[in-house]
Amino acid sequence: MIPVISHRKPPGFLLYYQANTNIMIARIWHGKTNSNDFEAYTEFLKKVAIPDYQKTPGFKGLSFLRQIKGDEGHFNLVTYWENIDVIKNFAGEDLEKAKYYPEDDEFLLEFEEHVQHYEVFATLNI
């Protein structure tokens, strides 16, 4: 069985951002693979996940980060959204729940149940 990791946010977190709909939100997800699947999962993300984000209304951009640590490949995804409400276009009604693709079963060592959301107060071009 693949472990599920849960991180809960304090009550009222989403209420604040839903009341302030002009605040850009960063949504952060983490995934972990075996290092042998590192390149294959990277290609899967480029082929399936990134185009899925790009076609979602309210999506502003993303940064996919990756790193090998020992025999594990770690992936961090930071997506940027116009506001908290438009994240529903991608994630559904439960904004805190991580979204997975069926193919993730082939790669991921565990499924973190929740993502993190942060208010974006500044950005610079890379």
C-alpha positions, -999 to +999 in steps of 0.1 A: +000+000+000+013+035-009+014+058+022-008+089+022+006+120+039-018+146+053-011+183+062-041+203+074-043+241+073-058+261+102-095+269+101-103+301+082-074+299+058-095+296+027-122+320+040-096+348+041-085+342+005-120+337-008-130+371+007-099+387-011-103+375-046-077+398-061-048+380-044-027+357-066-021+323-050+008+299-053-002+262-049+027+239-039+028+202-044+055+176-036+060+142-051+086+115-047+097+087-070+124+061-071+156+076-086+153+050-114+120+067-125+133+102-122+137+109-160+106+090-170+084+109-145+099+142-157+089+133-193+054+123-181+050+157-163+061+176-194+038+156-217+006+154-195+007+176-164+020+208-178-004+209-208-033+202-184-023+232-163-019+254-193-055+248-205-070+257-171-088+290-168-072+312-142-038+295-144-009+321-146+023+299-147+044+273-130+078+262-118+086+225-117+116+217-095+134+184-092+162+169-072+178+135-065+184+127-029+200+093-024+178+068-042+147+091-044+137+117-069+119+147-054+096+169-074+082+203-062+056+220-083+047+257-077+017+268-097+004+304-098-033+312-100-053+345-104-070+339-071-081+311-048-115+306-066-100+297-100-080+269-085-113+250-085-111+249-123-081+226-118-085+209-084-122+208-079-142+219-049-117+207-023-089+231-030-065+216-004-067+181-019-038+171-042-047+162-077-032+130-092-032+114-126-038+076-131-002+073-144+011+086-111+006+051-097+034+039-119+059+064-105+051+079-071+063+063-039+036+080-018+006+103-023+006+134-002-031+141+004-029+179+006-011+208-011+000+241+003-013+275-007+005+308-003-003+344-010+020+358-037+031+393-027+060+397-052+074+381-084+103+387-106+110+375-141+135+346-144 
